[in-house]
Amino acid sequence: MLNHKWDEYISYYNRIEVPAKTVLLKEGDVSHKAFFIEKGCLRAWFNNNEKDITFQFAFENEILSGAESFRKSIPSFFTIETIEPSVLHWIHKKDLDKIVEETSQIPEMKDNMLNAAFDRQYHYMKHFLSFIRDTPEQRYLNLIKESPHIVRRVPQQYIATYLGITPVSLSRIRNRLTK
């Protein structure tokens, strides 16, 4: 059944090309779209006392949405924007809901959806716990080790907010490590 429906499911996605710094979802708005990244880099961030706090990056072949907002039709806790010029495929919530309903009884599809949710939960928990147990320098070293593509592609000011430090502190850490 899935192969027969695949062409229909693919037709629900809309391809767009957007420049860097394009806001795809604004904090406080209800999310009606999920984005698959063909090319580019996105970040998810929120405002905390007039400071941007980045908590997630997404790259090629990943999906990003305001998941809680998307699933529950509530205001988004964060903003999603492009960091680089990007090629994206978006799907409307009603269409994804239809696909999920039709495929939820297929064990492989159900496992894939659960694994994706658990992977995202693992990432958030690991990032959260690093703020409790690790120093900013250790968080940066972990980022270099585990996600070197982020360090190569993402501007330093976004990396700094992701690590919970200022750009000046990040610069000092980087200088210390290069000596």
C-alpha positions as CSV (number, residue, x, y, z in Angstrom):
1,M,0.0,0.0,0.0
2,L,2.8,2.4,0.9
3,N,4.5,2.2,-2.5
4,H,1.2,2.8,-4.2
5,K,0.5,5.9,-2.1
6,W,4.1,7.3,-2.2
7,D,3.6,9.5,-5.3
8,E,0.5,11.0,-3.6
9,Y,2.4,11.7,-0.4
10,I,5.3,13.3,-2.2
11,S,2.9,15.6,-4.1
12,Y,1.9,17.2,-0.7
13,Y,5.4,18.7,-0.4
14,N,6.1,22.2,-1.8
15,R,9.6,23.1,-2.8
16,I,10.9,26.6,-2.1
17,E,14.2,28.4,-2.3
18,V,14.8,31.1,0.3
19,P,17.7,33.4,1.2
20,A,19.6,33.4,4.5
21,K,17.8,35.1,7.4
22,T,14.4,34.0,6.2
23,V,12.0,33.5,9.1
24,L,9.9,30.4,8.5
25,L,8.1,30.4,11.8
26,K,7.9,33.3,14.3
27,E,7.9,32.7,18.0
28,G,4.2,33.0,19.2
29,D,2.7,32.0,15.8
30,V,1.0,28.7,15.3
31,S,3.0,26.3,13.1
32,H,1.1,24.9,10.2
33,K,4.2,23.7,8.2
34,A,7.0,21.2,8.7
35,F,10.2,21.7,6.7
36,F,12.5,19.1,5.1
37,I,15.9,20.5,4.2
38,E,17.2,19.7,0.8
39,K,20.1,22.2,1.0
40,G,21.0,24.7,3.7
41,C,21.0,25.3,7.4
42,L,18.2,26.3,9.8
43,R,18.2,27.3,13.4
44,A,15.6,27.3,16.1
45,W,15.8,30.1,18.6
46,F,13.8,32.0,21.2
47,N,14.0,35.4,22.7
48,N,15.1,35.6,26.4
49,N,15.2,39.2,27.8
50,E,16.0,40.7,24.3
51,K,18.7,38.0,23.6
52,D,18.4,35.3,21.0
53,I,19.0,31.8,22.4
54,T,19.7,29.2,19.8
55,F,18.9,25.6,20.8
56,Q,18.8,23.7,17.6
57,F,20.4,23.6,14.2
58,A,19.2,21.5,11.2
59,F,20.9,20.6,8.0
60,E,20.4,18.7,4.8
61,N,18.1,15.7,5.0
62,E,16.7,16.7,8.3
63,I,13.2,17.9,9.2
64,L,12.4,20.9,11.4
65,S,9.2,22.3,12.7
66,G,7.7,23.9,15.8
67,A,6.7,20.3,16.8
68,E,4.6,21.2,19.8
69,S,2.9,24.1,18.0
70,F,2.5,21.9,14.9
71,R,0.9,18.9,16.7
72,K,-1.2,20.8,19.2
73,S,-2.0,24.0,17.3
74,I,-0.6,26.2,20.0
75,P,1.7,29.2,19.7
76,S,5.3,28.3,19.0
77,F,7.8,28.6,21.7
78,F,10.5,29.6,19.2
79,T,11.4,31.0,15.8
80,I,12.8,29.0,12.9
81,E,15.0,30.8,10.4
82,T,17.5,30.0,7.7
83,I,21.1,30.7,8.3
84,E,22.2,30.0,4.7
85,P,20.3,30.3,1.4
86,S,18.2,27.1,1.5
87,V,16.2,24.8,-0.6
88,L,13.3,23.4,1.5
89,H,10.3,21.2,1.0
90,W,7.4,22.1,3.3
91,I,4.2,20.2,4.0
92,H,1.0,21.6,5.6
93,K,-0.2,20.1,8.9
94,K,-3.4,18.7,7.5
95,D,-1.5,16.8,4.8
96,L,1.0,15.4,7.2
97,D,-1.8,14.4,9.6
98,K,-3.4,12.5,6.7
99,I,-0.1,10.7,5.9
100,V,0.5,9.8,9.6
101,E,-3.1,8.5,9.9
102,E,-2.8,6.3,6.8
103,T,0.7,5.0,7.7
104,S,0.4,4.6,11.5
105,Q,-0.6,1.0,11.2
106,I,2.4,0.1,9.2
107,P,5.0,-1.2,11.7
108,E,8.0,0.1,9.8
109,M,6.5,3.6,9.5
110,K,5.5,3.7,13.1
111,D,9.0,2.6,14.2
112,N,10.5,5.3,12.0
113,M,8.3,8.0,13.5
114,L,9.0,6.9,17.1
115,N,12.7,6.7,16.5
116,A,12.7,10.2,15.1
117,A,10.8,11.5,18.1
118,F,13.2,9.7,20.5
119,D,16.3,10.9,18.6
120,R,15.0,14.5,19.0
121,Q,14.3,14.0,22.7
122,Y,17.7,12.5,23.2
123,H,19.3,15.5,21.6
124,Y,17.4,18.0,23.7
125,M,18.1,16.1,26.9
126,K,21.8,15.8,26.2
127,H,22.0,19.5,25.4
128,F,20.1,20.5,28.5
129,L,22.2,18.3,30.8
130,S,25.4,19.7,29.3
131,F,24.4,23.1,30.8
132,I,24.3,21.5,34.2
133,R,27.4,19.3,34.2
134,D,29.8,20.9,31.7
135,T,31.8,24.1,31.6
136,P,31.3,26.3,28.5
137,E,34.7,25.2,27.3
138,Q,33.7,21.5,27.6
139,R,30.4,22.2,25.8
140,Y,32.5,23.8,22.9
141,L,34.9,20.8,22.8
142,N,31.9,18.4,22.8
143,L,30.4,20.4,19.9
144,I,33.7,20.2,17.9
145,K,33.9,16.5,18.6
146,E,30.3,15.5,18.0
147,S,29.1,18.0,15.4
148,P,32.1,19.6,13.6
149,H,29.8,20.5,10.7
150,I,28.1,23.1,13.0
151,V,31.4,24.7,13.8
152,R,32.3,24.8,10.1
153,R,28.9,26.2,8.8
154,V,27.3,28.2,11.5
155,P,28.3,31.8,12.4
156,Q,30.1,32.2,15.8
157,Q,27.4,34.4,17.3
158,Y,24.8,31.6,16.9
159,I,27.2,29.0,18.2
160,A,27.8,31.2,21.3
161,T,24.1,31.4,22.1
162,Y,23.8,27.6,21.5
163,L,26.5,27.1,24.1
164,G,24.9,29.6,26.5
165,I,27.8,32.1,26.3
166,T,28.5,35.4,24.7
167,P,30.4,35.7,21.4
168,V,33.3,37.3,23.4
169,S,33.5,34.3,25.7
170,L,33.5,32.0,22.8
171,S,36.3,33.9,21.2
172,R,38.3,33.6,24.4
173,I,37.7,29.9,24.6
174,R,38.8,29.4,21.0
175,N,41.9,31.5,21.5
176,R,42.8,29.4,24.6
177,L,42.4,26.2,22.7
178,T,44.5,27.3,19.8
179,K,47.5,28.1,22.1
